[in-house]
Each structure stands twice: as C-alpha cells, then as structure tokens.
Amino acid sequence: MRPRQANRLGLFAAALIFVAIGAGVFYGAQRFISDANRVTHTNEVIALIGAIEAAVHDSESAQRGYLLTGNVNYLADYGRSRDQLPDAIERLQLLVRDNPEQTRRVVAWRIEILRRLSQMEATVGNFRLGGLAAAQRSINHEVRQASVSIRDQAETLIAAERELLAQRARSSQDSANLLRGLALLGIPLGLAVTGLVYWLLVGEIRRRARAEEASSDARRQLMVTIDKLETHSADLNELSRYSGMLQSCVRTEEAIRLATQHFARLLPHVGGTLYRIRASQDYAEEAAHWGEHALHSDAMFPLKACWALRRGQPHVHRAHAEMLGCTHVMSPALHASPTTACIPLIAQGTQLGLLYLSSPDDGFLARQDLIETAAEQLSMALSNLDLQERLRLQSIREPLTGLFNRRYLEESLARELARCERRGLPLSVMMMDLDHFKAFNDLHGHVGGDTLLSGFGQLLQKLARSEDIACRYGGEEFTLILPETDLDTARERAESIRAAVGAMRIRHMGQELPAVTVSIGVASFPLHGRQGESLIRHADEALYRAKRDGRDRVEAAAESGGHVVHQA
C-alpha cells in the first residue's frame, strides 16, 4: 500500500473515531439534559402536591379557628385557602398527564379533597345555624376518615414521584458512564491512529513540512477535544452528584453549604456570594460567601438595587460597559476590567435569593449555562425546604392563640441572638402577663378565659412586625422577641401594646367581657445578657417588678440583673 493511501486511510479512520466520539458525547449530553428536565418536572410535581396538602391543612386550621372564636378573619383565611385548591389541583393534573397511573391517583385525590371541602362547608353552615354545638355534631368519623385519606393519598403520590427521581438518577449515572467509556476507549484509539499517521508522514520526505504541520494540528485538536471531554464529563458528574445531594438535604443551611462548596469547585478563580431574600420580601441578605471578589457587594441591600431581581433573569455586567450595573456592587477601579454576574434564584414564580459572582475577567461566562442549571436546582431545593419549614411551623404553633409555642421560642431566640451578634445589632425580649387573669377566669369560666387569651393572641400578632416572634410562654404569660431592636425602642413598643390591651374589647356569648390590663417586662441584648436564658430571666424579673409596683405598667430590666420577689 502506498504511503499516501495509507496516510489517507489513517486520517479517515481518525476522523471516524472523532465523529463517533462526538456523536456519543452529544447523545450522552442530550440524554443527561433530558433526565435533568425530568428531575425538575418531578420536583415541581412534589412541590405542588405539598402546596395542595398545605392549602387543605390551612383550610382546616382556619375553619377550626372560625368555629372556636367566631372571628370572620379566620373565615376569610378559610375561603382563600379553599379557593386556591381547584386551580392547584388542575395544574397538578396537567403536570402528571403523561403518567396514567399518577393521573388516576390525582383524580381520586381531587375527589377526596372536594369531599373534604364539602364537609367543611356543611360544618360552617351548621355553625351559622346552630352555633358551635351544631358544628361539633357535624365532625364525625367520616370527616376524620376523609382527612386521613387525603394525607395518605398525598404520601402515595409523593412516594411515586420519588421513585421516578431514583429512576432518573440511575439514568443520569448511565449517561455519565457512557461519556466515561468514550473517553477511556475512544481517546487511546484516536491517539494510536494519529501516531500511525504521523509515522507514515515522517517517511514522506517531499511532504515532510506539510506532514509535520498536519500532525501538529491534529495533535492540538486532539488535546483540545480531550480537555473538553474531560471537563465536560467532570462537570456532568459533579452536577449529577450535586443534584442528588441537594434532594437529600433536610435543612436550608445544609443546602446552602453544599451549594457553596459546589460553586467553589465549579468556579475556582471566581468570588461568589449567595443571598437569601428576607421573609419581609424587602431586602436580600448575605447567607454564604466563597473565593475572593473582584468587586465587593453589600452584605444587605434592597431588592430594587439588583437588576437581576428586578427583571427575574440573569444580569451580566462588564467593566466600562454601557449597560447599567447593579447599585449593590461597588464601582471598579479606573483601569480595572472586572466582570460581574447576578443570577436570581426563582422557584414556583417566587424569588428566593441571588447568586452574585465576580472575576477580574469574563472567562467564567463560558460556563454560564452550567451555572444557571446549578442555580435552578438550588432554587428548587430551597423552595422544597421552605415548604417543609412552613409545614413544620404549623406543628409548633399553639392552637388557642395561634402564637408559637415555648419550644419554638427557645429555638428562635438562640438563632436570632446568634444572627444579631454576628451583625452587631441589638435584640430585645418582652415578657407579658395579663393582670388578675385567675380572678377573670374564676368569674367568667374557662371558656371566657380562653376567649380572652385568644383575643390577646390575635392582638399581639396584629401589633408584631413580620420579623418579630410572638409566643405563648405558658398560662397567661406571653413573650415577644424583637430582633434588631434596642431597649428604648422596645419600651416604646411595650407601651403601645399596653395601651392597645387597655383599649381591647372582646365579646363572648353575645356579651362584652370586662377590660383587662397587662404588665410587661423588657430586657435587651447585650445590655442584660448574651444568652437567651439570661434575657428571659431579666425580662421576667422586670415583669414581676411591674406587677409588684401596681400592674398595668412597663418595666425595663436593671443592668445589675437583681432578683425580685414574684407576685401572683
């Protein structure tokens, strides 16, 4: 065989190998993307099932609140939760329409939910006609059986979707194995064929220069292909592992820590900050940080300061570009040319946070698609964890007043103290006690006393800010945690609450109950202690000093923290 013919055959074989490798990579990547889309779809179904179940729980809770208190606000809450259910179930049916078995389950679940809503409507109607006693007669074994059936069917639907998640994770692993096999088998074969071609070209004296140049080009192309294959395969494996671990996270902090580690590996020379949007939906606050920023960003800023949060889509800005940058990012130095990117974290149409990246150059933008995919997976995980947290909060509220219970008070106080200490911010605690409650309870009975406690709980929730934490400490004692509030402001708030209680009027069984007063003790971090137990103790001592000195007053804890004698 002539050298030229052998050379041509060798080049043709190498081209076939590279085409085969490229086709295999394309097939594997497409399959992986398809699996990722299915995972996202399944997560969306799970989240919607949880949201529907939460709406049913909210309807039941609001109905019970209305039956117990007769407060029309609970009836309005019940109506809102009930009206959300038909549209949500219809969206769920559309999402599972490609799965006949799940479709049948959703139809059965919808029938059960509609049956439960009908039962609740009948109970409300009986309450309006015959009062609480008539409503209680409506709550029979069939009602409890409907609630249990709704919960069991929801668990069945979620279990089926999680099985689909497991199947798609295995499919993603198969795709990764395919890419790994192509890299391990195709690359050495391509190298061997290239080496043979190079050896034949060396023998061709007259074409030596061209042969060397062609060999050099082929070698460079091969190395680029190898680098791309290895990088792409590593990125896909890392993304698959990251996605699987995110689904296993049980706390938001755990998911954020995992995401921080993932982005630090994915973008080794890029500074990054992960922000969470506060519950008040007015500020974004730094939750995690990694790497070294080329341009620093504020630790906390209003949502309107970021173009990505305004527009709901990624915003990339290069230094000295005509496009406006985000105002939460500091201005670059005169001769510097850094690049920044803000990627919003959005799930179910709700903004959850922001991923801020900065680097001296724009090389990291080559991985923007991969970054956005990882951000989407983090958004879905955070959304699911937030939903789980909301369901958990339902279990830690005290049913009579609607306030948080003592266990949640202890957890929240420790958490808020740690956050305020990190930020160098104050925190205050109020201890409140309804004056002469025992005498009130003896005079009007336990039902009258419960009505008073429920009314005070509603008033406290109305007067509290969104970031405040109102709890029932026990009996007629209540606690209000005031993050980022100093002692003087807390005393002003306490005086407002005291005045509002004095003006509060509560009706029971068609009659207006007598007016009551409240005594309040206030303590502040770090003036009266750095631990939750110490703040509670100082506020409690101030409370009992207020009761000793005549009740219906506000007292602040003394800096010395001296003990006082408790008064009944």
PyMOL commands that set and color helices and strands:
alter all, ss='L'
color gray80, all
select helices_A, chain A and resi 3-69+72-95+100-138+141-202+208-248+252-266+303-305+307-311+363-395+406-423+437-463+487-503+532-548
alter helices_A, ss='H'
color red, helices_A
select strands_A, chain A and resi 271-277+283-290+300-302+315-318+339-347+350-359+427-434+469-474+477-483+507-508+511-512+518-525+554-556
alter strands_A, ss='S'
color yellow, strands_A
deselect
rebuild
show_as cartoon
